[in-house]
Amino acid sequence: MGIEYSQKQVYSKVIDSEQRMSSTIVLGIGNRLGGDDAAGTCVADMLNQRRHRVKSLPTDDLMVIDAGSAPEGYTSVIRQHRPDLLILVDAADMGLPPGALRTIMPEKISILSFSTHHMPLSMFISYVNAFCGKVLLVGVQPEQTEAGRGISKAVRKSVKKLAEAILEGRIAEIPLLG
């Protein structure tokens, strides 16, 4: 069975249990009240739902965290588990069609728009990089990020595709942002 944490449970579960280390951590980032900005948190939801429905999935080494708009609140979890792979998923204005998925290299992060974070993602990645084998940032191009709106059809479709790619070990198929 995989390991999952909500924002409210994360510290007590990590401190109070002796769970084995995860080889992959997926950190879903975003604001649930900001339309397509919820893409990362939606990926976390889909991963957790799918893992519970399909018991045969090889998810023992997968930890999924809904980080909301404050991924820096999970640095201690990342440091403790020291994953081989940390996958950050967030809405990013990359100037692409709505729902487009791209793996974003660290040098490209500062030129993109990630609107809801307390700490710049480039700074967060620089810090957690020391505790991970590899860090991947996957951006989802939003269509709209208006408060109170739901996730657009294009982004919902892409989020589902991304969750499936993560579960099936096909994350490398996500194109690199040029």
N, C-alpha and C positions, 0 to 999 in steps of 0.2 A: 504494500500500500504506500502511496506517495505521501509526502508531507505537505500540508497546506496551512497557511496562517492568514488570519484577517488582521487588520491594523490593531484591533483591540486585544487580540490574543498573542501577538508575536512575542513580546518580552517574557511573559510568564511561561509559555511553552518552551522557548529556547533555554531559559534559565533552569526550569524545573524538570526537564526531561533529558534523557541520555539518548536521543535519537541519533542514528548514524548520519554521517555527513552526506550531503547531496552533491552529485557530480554536476548538476545543472540547476541554477536558480533562474526563474523568470520573474522579473519585476515589472508588473503592469503599472504604468504611470499615467495620471490624468485626473481631470475634474469631472465627476459624474454629472454635474449640473451645467456643463459647458458644451453641450452638443457633441460634436465629433472629438472634442478634447478628451472624451472618456474612452477613446480607442484602447489605450493600454489597460485600463481597468476592465474593460469588456473582454479583452484577451484573457486576463486572469480568470474572470468568471467562466468563460467558455472552457478553458483548460480544466478547471476544477469540476465543472459539470460533466464534461466528457469523460474524465478519469473515473468518476463515480458510476457512470452508466456502463462503461466498457471495462470490465474487470480484467480482461486479458492484455490490456495495454501495458508495456514495460515502463511504468512510471515510478518505480521504487527510488530511482535516483533523481527525481524531479521535485523541486520545491517551487511552489507558485505563491507569490505574494502580491496582493493588491496594495500598492504603496500610496495610492491617492496622489495628491500633488506634492508630497514631501518624501521623495525617495531617500533623502539623507537620514531619515528616521530609522532606516534599516541597515545602516553601515555595520552595526554590531552583529547583526544576524549574518551578514555576508562575511565579516571577519571571522566569526566563529565557525561557519560551515566551509569556508575556503573552497568554493566550487571550481570545478574544471572550466565551466562555462557559465557566465552571467549574461543573460539576455534581457536587455532593457527594451520595453516597448512603449512608445509614446507617439502622440500626434505631433507632426512636424510640418510646417509650411515649407515645402520644397519646390513650389512652383510647378507641380505635376497635376495630372487629373485627379479628382477626388477618389480616394481609396487606394491610390498607388502605394506600394510597399517598397521600401529601399533600406538596405543596410548602409548606415552612415559612418564614415571614417571619422576618427577623432578630430582631424584637422578641419573638417567641414562643419562641425557642431556649432562653432561660434558664429557662422554666417546664416544659420537657420533660426526660425522663430519657434521657441518652446515657451509658451506664454504663462504657464501657471506654476512655475517652480520657485521655491524659496531660495534655492541654491542653483547656480548655473550647472547644467548637466556636464559640461566639460570639467568643472571642478570636482563634481561628484565622481565622475569616471576616473579622473587622475588619482583620487584618494583610494577608491576600491580596487583599482587595477593591481595594487600590490597584494591583494588577497585572493585574486582569481587567476586561473590559468589563461583565460581569454574573456574579454568583454565585447559584446556585440550590442549596438544600438540599432533597433529597427524602427524606422519612422513610418507612420501612416499619414498620408496626405489628407487633411480634413477638407470637407466641403464647406462646413459652417461651424462656428464655435460660439454661437449666441447662447447666453444664459437661458436655461429653462427649456431648450429644444432637445429633442432626442437625437440619437445617432442616425445619420443619413443612411439610406439604403446602400450606397456605394461603399461606405466605410464599414457597415455591418458585414457586407459580403467579404471584404478584404480581411476583416478581423477573424472571421470564421476560417478563411483560407490560411491565415497565419497560425492560428491555434492548431489546425490540422498539421501544418508543416512542422511545428515544434514537436507535437506528439509523435509524428512519424520520423523524426530525425532528419527532416529535409530543410532545415533552416538555411543551409548553404545555397539553396535555390533562390533565395530572395536577392534580386539584383543589387549591385552596389550603386550608390548615388554617384553620378559622374561629375 
